[in-house]
Amino acid sequence: MKNWKLTLPVGLVALAVLALWFEPAFADKLADAIAKAPAGTGPGQIDPAAAKGFLGIPGAPEVSLGLAFGWAVWVGWIFSTVGAFGGVMAGVGHISVYGYGAYAKTFKQTAPELNKLVTDSIRTSNQWLVGLSALISSFNYWKMGRLVLPLAAALGLGSIAGSWMSVTLTAGKVSFSSYQGYFGLFVLLLGCYLFWETTPAGQASKKKAKAAAKAFEETVKRQKSGEKIDTKALGVKVTSLGLTRITFTFYGVEFGFNPLIPFLGGIVISALAAFLGVGGGFLLVPFLTSVAQLPMYLAAGTSALAVLVSMITSIATFMSGGVPLHWHMIGIELVGVVVGSVIGPRTSKYIPDIWLKRLFIVLALYVGIDYVLRGFYNIKIFG
């Protein structure tokens, strides 16, 4: 039983891959939407004679297994490295790289029901990938002493209410164009805010986070030089628990927070994330680094556990409403996510805190600008 901790996530993936090869449980709802679409070979039409692609729809694009696996490795790595952007990158893959977004758009006028069903499928597919990555990353960061359990628990409790409410109110009601536009808008605003945080004015309010990050980076350097250090002992240690104040230390620096604030933050953040069909790490990380003033080294693991709770709630709500999924693709992607999620925590400690944030900003600005223009104005500037 020594390897049960590794066996758990691997076993979950194996079971998922076997189960995902079966036909979707909600085929009737999808079949009805396909039947209502006009027959033909043009955009916004269904050609019954065409080969089946995404969701088993005749003529829909179909991604190669190699591309799906490779992109999923990237999704797992980016999420497990910074505790965010996994859902956003999964969305970029499903929307742009695989071509499912452009396909869904063609049905906006001719088959709005199919348009919205494909949109909800993309939202849910994103969350499957992030959910698994969050599970693996949470465990890995906890092992390394880089997860603030009480903070993640407070966020997670709030996310249950937020995720359920958001999915219940929006499932089956959002067109792809609106989804893409709002997806980009939130990401763009986030990128602008994080850019401000890297300026002298933004850095001035991060004294504790910078001190902890510096101590952590110096310890890593000492390890690389051959010195033996028990990093788990220097990791997160909760020093007091209370209804209005919880304190903990990380590498000798003390932090504290009121649990009510992350609980309320979890409600708002998970509601927005569930609407966008992502994990919410891209909102949780700035919340943790700004409100709780955590260094990025702690934000990633703490965010991952909160995201896991949110994903379980959101996926269950989507699927109980009859959202179909392309199980073959998701099965391959989940394997890729495992690979990326295992690599991420082991490579992030070699990347300086400020560079992790800058990577986050570049991705946010790129995706945000592109998707706002595509979704709201149908303007393509990045191909």
Buried (B, 14 or more C-beta within 10 A) or exposed (E): EEEEEEEEBBEBBBEBBEEBEEEBEBEEBBEEBBEBBEEEEEEBBBEEEEEEBBBBBBBBEBBEBEBBBBBBBBBBBBBBBBBBBBBBBBBBBBBBBBBBBBBBBBBBEBBBBBBBBBBBBBBBBBBBBBBBBBBBBBBBBBBBBBBBBBBBBBBBBBBBBBBBBBBEEBBBEBBBBBBBBBBBBBBBEBBEBBBEBBEEEBEEEBEBBBBBBBBBBEBBEEEEEEEEEEBEEBBBEEEEEEEEEBBBBBBEBEBBBBBEBBBBBBBBBBBBBBBBBBBBBBBBBBBBBBEBBBBBBBBBBBBBBBBBBBBBBBBEBBBEBBBBBBBBBBBBBBBBBBBBBBBBBEEBBEBEBEEBBBBBBEBBBBBBBBBBBBBBEEEEEEE
